[in-house]
Amino acid sequence: MSGEMNAAFHMADVRNKRITRRRAVAVGELLAGPVAYPLIVERRLPKGDALVMAEIAGLQGAKMASALMPLCHPLPLELVHVYCVPVPERQAIRVWCECASEARTGVEMEALAGVSAALLTLYDLSKPVEPALEISAIRLLFKEGGKSGLWLHPQGMDDAERERFQPRPPRGLQGARCAVITLSDRASQGDYADESGPRLVQGLQAMGGDVDVVEVLPDGIEPLASRLYALSKEGVRLCLCTGGTGLGPRDLTPEALQSLGGRRVEGLAEMLRSLSAQHTQQAWLSRAEVVQLGDMLIFALPGSPRAASQCLDILAPVLGHALAMVDGQSHGKGSHA
């Protein structure tokens, strides 16, 4: 055996991605024409009811996606819905496939495979009466979940599609005042440039937050505790502290938060550790802390740029709802609070 061991193809390595709820919807059409269209709709094709068979084929196609595409990850699908709807003005059958799973990668290929299988079945059952058929406009309608959140196809959706599938972007921060504080003796002395703080600023701004306080403080309980107390009085709604959550003698950010006498939000702190552990087992060493002080939520996040960014990704779906709860607003269907 000689030479380098280089594979020409490989599946994407998703081991370090978090398991999140994923959903995708794909759409496409069969242009049936004046001969085949009424026979499909009236369920009078020689081979049988094409609409029912197409829905069954779509279910099977979604489940077979990884067998059809060599680099597609096998996923435990938790939902597959296939819808076939006649469109009289185009003499077409419009097909949607909706797939959902909790996984480390998306389900868009499963949705596309389901639509394709359904359309091919419609084609197969219709061709005895009309060979001039056309499969058209297969595309991903939207996908949601994972780090990227909600993605919508540039061609958009009509009102009926929005009503049926209800894609849900995370609730943004809606202009809430935010602060980012980095805790580091060396960074505060100018020994190195802070990278975690700017990443958090960028992430909060992308979520619609107004970040007007960005500071670097030395490790320790003071002056952080005094600064947090002042920010709560100045109308800041969300403060992300990065650094000082480890096991070192100067890692005292959680103690600074606890000294404020606010209300601990233990569920969010545990969520940060638990979901971060899907990236790295070292997350269990973090003493992440979340405290509510008046109308301000304060988060003690790890100090590494990568870990801080991952924590913000974890928090993104719930931060807007958390602030709404602080304000006493309804926090939506399915709440457990």
C-alpha positions as CSV (number, residue, x, y, z in Angstrom):
1,M,0.0,0.0,0.0
2,S,1.5,3.4,-1.0
3,G,0.5,6.9,-1.6
4,E,-1.6,9.4,0.4
5,M,-4.9,8.3,1.9
6,N,-7.1,11.1,0.3
7,A,-10.8,10.4,-0.4
8,A,-12.2,12.0,-3.5
9,F,-15.5,12.6,-1.7
10,H,-16.5,12.7,1.9
11,M,-19.6,13.5,3.9
12,A,-19.5,16.8,5.8
13,D,-18.3,16.4,9.3
14,V,-21.1,17.6,11.6
15,R,-20.0,16.0,14.8
16,N,-19.3,19.4,16.5
17,K,-22.6,21.0,15.4
18,R,-25.5,21.2,17.9
19,I,-28.6,19.1,17.6
20,T,-31.4,21.6,16.9
21,R,-35.0,21.4,15.6
22,R,-34.9,21.5,11.8
23,R,-37.7,22.0,9.3
24,A,-37.7,22.4,5.5
25,V,-40.4,22.7,2.8
26,A,-39.8,22.1,-0.9
27,V,-42.2,22.7,-3.7
28,G,-42.6,21.8,-7.4
29,E,-45.2,21.4,-10.1
30,L,-46.3,18.9,-12.8
31,L,-47.6,20.8,-15.9
32,A,-50.2,18.2,-17.0
33,G,-51.9,19.9,-19.9
34,P,-55.5,19.8,-21.1
35,V,-55.6,16.0,-21.5
36,A,-54.0,14.6,-18.4
37,Y,-55.0,17.4,-15.9
38,P,-58.8,16.6,-15.7
39,L,-58.1,12.9,-15.5
40,I,-55.7,13.5,-12.6
41,V,-58.1,15.7,-10.7
42,E,-61.1,13.4,-11.3
43,R,-58.9,10.5,-10.3
44,R,-59.6,8.6,-13.6
45,L,-56.1,7.8,-14.9
46,P,-55.7,4.2,-16.2
47,K,-53.1,3.3,-13.5
48,G,-55.2,4.6,-10.6
49,D,-55.4,7.6,-8.3
50,A,-52.3,9.6,-9.0
51,L,-52.8,12.1,-6.2
52,V,-52.9,9.5,-3.5
53,M,-50.0,7.5,-4.9
54,A,-47.9,10.7,-5.3
55,E,-48.3,11.5,-1.7
56,I,-47.2,8.0,-0.7
57,A,-44.3,8.2,-3.1
58,G,-43.3,11.6,-1.6
59,L,-43.2,10.1,1.9
60,Q,-41.0,7.3,0.6
61,G,-38.7,9.6,-1.4
62,A,-38.0,11.8,1.7
63,K,-37.1,8.7,3.7
64,M,-34.8,7.5,0.9
65,A,-32.8,10.8,0.4
66,S,-29.6,9.5,1.9
67,A,-29.8,6.3,-0.3
68,L,-30.3,8.4,-3.4
69,M,-27.6,11.0,-2.7
70,P,-24.3,9.4,-1.6
71,L,-23.1,12.4,0.5
72,C,-26.5,13.1,2.2
73,H,-26.5,12.3,5.9
74,P,-29.1,9.7,7.0
75,L,-31.5,11.5,9.4
76,P,-34.2,10.3,11.8
77,L,-37.2,12.1,10.2
78,E,-39.9,13.0,12.7
79,L,-42.3,14.5,10.2
80,V,-43.0,14.1,6.5
81,H,-46.1,15.7,5.0
82,V,-46.8,15.7,1.2
83,Y,-49.5,17.9,-0.2
84,C,-50.8,17.7,-3.8
85,V,-53.0,20.6,-4.9
86,P,-54.6,21.1,-8.4
87,V,-53.9,24.6,-10.0
88,P,-56.7,25.0,-12.7
89,E,-55.3,28.2,-14.2
90,R,-52.1,26.4,-15.2
91,Q,-53.5,22.9,-15.6
92,A,-50.9,21.9,-13.1
93,I,-50.5,19.9,-9.9
94,R,-48.5,21.8,-7.3
95,V,-46.7,19.6,-4.7
96,W,-45.2,20.5,-1.4
97,C,-43.1,18.3,0.9
98,E,-42.5,19.3,4.5
99,C,-39.9,17.5,6.6
100,A,-38.8,18.0,10.2
101,S,-36.2,16.4,12.5
102,E,-33.9,17.1,15.5
103,A,-30.5,16.8,14.0
104,R,-27.1,18.3,13.4
105,T,-27.8,19.0,9.8
106,G,-30.8,20.3,7.8
107,V,-33.6,18.4,6.1
108,E,-33.8,20.3,2.9
109,M,-32.5,17.4,0.8
110,E,-35.2,15.2,2.3
111,A,-37.9,17.7,1.4
112,L,-36.5,18.1,-2.2
113,A,-36.3,14.3,-2.6
114,G,-39.9,14.0,-1.4
115,V,-41.2,16.5,-3.9
116,S,-39.2,15.0,-6.7
117,A,-40.5,11.5,-6.0
118,A,-44.1,12.7,-5.8
119,L,-43.8,14.6,-9.1
120,L,-42.1,11.6,-10.9
121,T,-45.0,9.4,-9.7
122,L,-47.5,11.9,-11.1
123,Y,-45.6,11.8,-14.3
124,D,-45.4,8.1,-14.4
125,L,-49.2,7.6,-13.9
126,S,-50.1,10.4,-16.4
127,K,-47.8,9.5,-19.3
128,P,-50.1,6.8,-20.7
129,V,-52.6,9.5,-21.6
130,E,-50.3,12.4,-22.2
131,P,-46.5,12.0,-22.9
132,A,-46.0,15.8,-23.2
133,L,-45.7,16.4,-19.5
134,E,-43.3,18.8,-17.7
135,I,-41.9,18.9,-14.2
136,S,-41.2,22.5,-13.3
137,A,-40.0,24.9,-10.6
138,I,-38.7,22.5,-8.0
139,R,-37.1,24.5,-5.3
140,L,-36.6,24.8,-1.5
141,L,-39.4,27.1,-0.2
142,F,-37.7,27.7,3.2
143,K,-35.7,26.0,5.9
144,E,-35.4,26.8,9.6
145,G,-33.3,25.7,12.5
146,G,-29.6,25.4,13.1
147,K,-27.2,28.3,13.3
148,S,-28.6,30.1,10.3
149,G,-32.2,30.2,11.6
150,L,-34.8,30.9,9.1
151,W,-33.9,31.0,5.4
152,L,-36.5,32.0,2.8
153,H,-36.1,31.5,-1.0
154,P,-35.8,34.8,-2.8
155,Q,-38.9,34.0,-4.9
156,G,-40.9,34.1,-1.6
157,M,-44.2,32.4,-0.7
158,D,-47.8,33.3,-1.4
159,D,-50.3,34.0,1.4
160,A,-51.6,30.4,1.3
161,E,-48.2,28.9,1.8
162,R,-47.4,31.3,4.7
163,E,-50.7,30.4,6.3
164,R,-50.1,26.7,5.9
165,F,-46.5,26.4,6.9
166,Q,-46.0,29.5,9.2
167,P,-42.2,29.8,9.0
168,R,-41.1,31.4,12.3
169,P,-38.1,33.6,12.6
170,P,-36.7,34.0,16.2
171,R,-38.1,37.0,18.0
172,G,-35.6,39.7,17.7
173,L,-34.4,42.2,20.3
174,Q,-36.4,45.0,18.7
175,G,-34.0,47.8,19.5
176,A,-33.4,46.9,23.2
177,R,-30.4,48.6,24.7
178,C,-27.6,46.1,25.1
179,A,-24.1,46.1,26.7
180,V,-21.1,43.9,26.2
181,I,-18.4,43.7,28.9
182,T,-15.3,41.6,28.5
183,L,-13.6,40.5,31.8
184,S,-9.8,40.0,31.4
185,D,-6.9,41.3,33.4
186,R,-4.6,41.1,30.3
187,A,-7.0,42.6,27.9
188,S,-7.8,45.5,30.3
189,Q,-4.1,46.2,30.5
190,G,-3.7,46.2,26.7
191,D,-1.6,43.0,26.6
192,Y,-3.8,41.6,23.8
193,A,-6.8,42.7,21.8
194,D,-10.2,41.5,22.9
195,E,-11.9,39.3,20.3
196,S,-14.9,37.9,22.2
197,G,-16.5,41.3,22.8
198,P,-16.7,42.4,19.2
199,R,-18.2,39.1,18.2
200,L,-20.9,39.5,20.7
201,V,-21.6,43.0,19.6
202,Q,-21.9,41.9,16.0
203,G,-24.3,39.1,17.0
204,L,-26.5,41.3,19.1
205,Q,-26.7,43.9,16.4
206,A,-27.8,41.2,13.9
207,M,-30.6,40.3,16.3
208,G,-31.8,43.9,16.3
209,G,-30.2,45.0,19.6
210,D,-28.9,48.6,20.2
211,V,-25.4,48.0,21.6
212,D,-24.2,51.3,23.0
213,V,-22.0,50.0,25.9
214,V,-18.9,48.1,25.0
215,E,-16.2,47.8,27.8
216,V,-13.2,45.8,28.9
217,L,-12.8,45.4,32.7
218,P,-10.3,43.5,34.8
219,D,-11.3,40.1,36.3
220,G,-12.8,40.1,39.7
221,I,-16.0,41.0,41.5
222,E,-15.3,44.7,41.4
223,P,-15.6,46.9,39.4
224,L,-17.9,44.6,37.4
225,A,-20.6,44.4,40.1
226,S,-20.8,48.2,40.4
227,R,-20.9,48.7,36.7
228,L,-23.7,46.2,36.2
229,Y,-25.7,47.9,39.0
230,A,-25.3,51.2,37.2
231,L,-26.3,49.8,33.8
232,S,-29.5,48.4,35.3
233,K,-30.4,51.9,36.5
234,E,-29.5,53.4,33.0
235,G,-32.1,51.4,31.1
236,V,-29.9,48.7,29.7
237,R,-32.0,45.6,29.1
238,L,-29.4,43.0,28.2
239,C,-25.8,42.7,29.2
240,L,-23.5,40.0,28.0
241,C,-20.3,39.5,30.1
242,T,-17.6,37.3,28.5
243,G,-14.7,35.9,30.5
244,G,-14.1,34.9,34.1
245,T,-16.4,31.8,34.2
246,G,-13.7,29.2,34.5
247,L,-12.1,27.6,37.6
248,G,-9.1,29.9,37.9
249,P,-8.6,32.0,41.1
250,R,-9.4,35.2,39.2
251,D,-12.5,33.8,37.4
252,L,-15.1,35.6,39.5
253,T,-17.7,36.8,37.0
254,P,-20.4,34.5,38.4
255,E,-19.7,35.7,41.9
256,A,-20.0,39.3,40.7
257,L,-23.5,38.6,39.3
258,Q,-24.6,36.8,42.4
259,S,-23.4,39.7,44.6
260,L,-26.0,41.9,43.0
261,G,-28.8,40.2,44.8
262,G,-30.9,39.7,41.6
263,R,-32.9,36.7,40.6
264,R,-31.0,33.8,39.2
265,V,-32.3,32.3,35.9
266,E,-31.0,28.8,36.3
267,G,-32.7,27.3,33.3
268,L,-30.9,29.6,30.9
269,A,-27.5,28.9,32.5
270,E,-28.1,25.2,32.4
271,M,-29.2,25.5,28.7
272,L,-25.9,27.2,27.9
273,R,-23.8,24.4,29.5
274,S,-25.9,21.5,28.1
275,L,-26.1,22.7,24.5
276,S,-22.5,24.0,24.5
277,A,-21.4,20.5,25.5
278,Q,-22.6,19.3,22.0
279,H,-19.7,21.4,20.7
280,T,-17.1,20.4,23.3
281,Q,-17.1,18.5,26.6
282,Q,-15.1,21.4,28.2
283,A,-18.4,23.3,28.3
284,W,-19.2,21.4,31.5
285,L,-16.3,23.2,33.2
286,S,-17.9,26.6,32.5
287,R,-19.7,28.3,35.4
288,A,-22.1,30.2,33.1
289,E,-24.5,32.3,35.1
290,V,-27.7,34.3,34.3
291,V,-29.2,36.9,36.6
292,Q,-32.2,39.2,36.3
293,L,-31.5,42.6,37.9
294,G,-34.6,44.7,37.7
295,D,-35.5,45.0,33.9
296,M,-32.0,43.8,32.8
297,L,-30.9,40.3,32.1
298,I,-27.2,39.6,32.7
299,F,-25.3,36.7,31.2
300,A,-21.9,35.4,32.2
301,L,-20.5,33.7,29.1
302,P,-17.1,32.0,28.5
303,G,-14.2,34.1,27.5
304,S,-13.0,32.4,24.3
305,P,-14.3,34.0,21.1
306,R,-15.6,30.7,19.7
307,A,-17.3,29.7,22.9
308,A,-18.9,33.2,23.3
309,S,-20.2,33.1,19.7
310,Q,-21.6,29.6,20.2
311,C,-23.4,30.7,23.4
312,L,-25.0,33.6,21.6
313,D,-26.2,31.2,18.8
314,I,-27.8,29.1,21.6
315,L,-29.5,32.1,23.1
316,A,-30.7,33.7,19.9
317,P,-34.0,31.8,19.7
318,V,-35.0,32.8,23.3
319,L,-33.5,36.2,24.1
320,G,-36.4,38.2,22.6
321,H,-39.0,36.1,24.4
322,A,-37.0,36.4,27.7
323,L,-37.1,40.2,27.5
324,A,-40.8,40.1,26.7
325,M,-41.4,38.0,29.8
326,V,-39.4,40.5,31.9
327,D,-41.9,43.1,30.6
328,G,-44.8,41.0,31.5
329,Q,-45.8,40.4,27.9
330,S,-47.4,37.1,26.6
331,H,-44.6,34.8,25.5
332,G,-46.5,32.8,23.0
333,K,-48.0,29.4,22.4
334,G,-46.3,26.4,24.0
335,S,-44.6,28.3,26.8
336,H,-43.6,26.3,29.8
337,A,-43.0,29.4,32.1
